[in-house]
């Protein structure tokens, strides 16, 4: 425990963070800014304001981390391109489990360099399990149950008769969600509640409240 982030990466490229234990920091478990081709993996980064916080970071890989019990989002990603967020556990956070807030656009307003968000678990968070800004990010094979808002919020669903947004996120399939819009830690949401927007979610195994 210290007075800042567990690990800080600033203005440095190709940094590999592997097997770190960082709890009860005053900032994030791992905080990256202005970095390219860095990796955060196999680390225990819960019980912080955020588990992983990145901005201005390209080609970042965040894989096989536990970012549960963060005060805010478990994983919070700002501007950057070609990021991969894979096989992380993001449960019991004070914000979304995973929040992809950024997107990049070319001179014609078309999204480029979208992130891949796959294989993550996001349960019992105080907002949506996974929240993704519009920017042609690909969302696949995630599981998000018993969150206070949606399981996965990936932008608005298409409206019949209206043109599709060319920058809408990409539904990679295999996403599952159940029991969302919950009274977190007390009771699951109503069975007919909409579980996901912007992607189609299969009905998942609800699992126990924890």
Number of C-alpha atoms within 10 A of each C-alpha: 11 11 9 14 25 23 18 15 18 15 11 15 18 12 15 13 16 15 14 17 14 22 23 20 22 16 21 33 31 24 20 25 20 16 21 22 16 20 18 21 20 17 22 20 30 30 23 28 25 31 36 29 22 23 18 17 24 22 19 25 20 22 21 20 26 23 31 28 25 29 19 24 35 38 33 23 25 17 17 24 22 19 25 20 24 21 20 27 24 30 29 30 32 19 26 35 38 33 22 25 16 20 23 17 15 9 6 6 10 12 20 16 18 23 28 19 24 22 20 26 22 30 33 33 35 25 26 31 37 33 24 26 17 23 25 25 29 20 26 22 19 25 27 31 34 35 35 24 27 29 35 32 22 27 17 14 15 13 8 7 6 7 8 11 12 12 17 20 23 19 18 17 16 16 24 23 27 29 31 32 25 23 16 22 16 10 13 21 22 12 11 7 13 17 28 27 17 19 23 19 24 16 14 14 12 17 11 9 13 11
